Amino acid sequence: MSDLAHAALIPIDVQRGFDYAPWGRRNNPAMEANGRRLLAAWRETARPLIHVRHDSILPDSTLHPSHPGNGFRDGFEPRAGEPLVTKSVNAAFIGTDLDLRLRRLGVDTVVLFGVSTDMCVSTTARVAANLGYRVLLVGDACFCFDLVDADGRTVDADTVSRAHLATLHAEFAEVLDTETLLSRLRSD
């Protein structure tokens, strides 16, 4: 049996809202191309796929349902019959039925990608691991933003991303790239 036999792909918050202020400079301009490759290959295998969208409860948020930024980025919209889980916090498992859906499908491995590496992707990966799922995180199909630390200094998005992927890889997930995941999928 392959390591992806009981896996589900979960794209997280791949939404237009991250292109608006106040979100700043991001890293990884290849995220969208890599994410679309993952979706296309995954759909060909007919394995479980569950989309996650952040529906902010804050009326001024670019991810609020009334804002055009709540919509999916081009090529990441769920297709007919593909389930969508909506959340209002960082972790896709909190306040949703994602865990129940995965267990009913017999999923033991989750393959995650999306926005942002250090926030919703990281939080979802940590909770998934704590719930007992094997977590594969496709690092080059994620992006994050420059952040200002407690001392007022800017930490660039590449550094933020590398640090979070390293932490996740050390404890919560196997971090891999798109080509490695697609190779595993092809060898099934």
Buried (B, 14 or more C-beta within 10 A) or exposed (E): EEBBEBBBBBBBBBBBBBEEEEBEEBBBEEBBEBBBBBBEBBEEBEBBBBBBBBEBEEEEBBBBBEBEBBBBBEEBEBEEEEBEBBBBBBBBBBEBEBBEBBEEBEBBBBBBBBBBBBBBBBBBBBBBBEBEBBBBBBBBBBBBBBBEEEEEEEBBBBBBBBBBBEBBBEEBBBBBEBEBBBEBBEEE
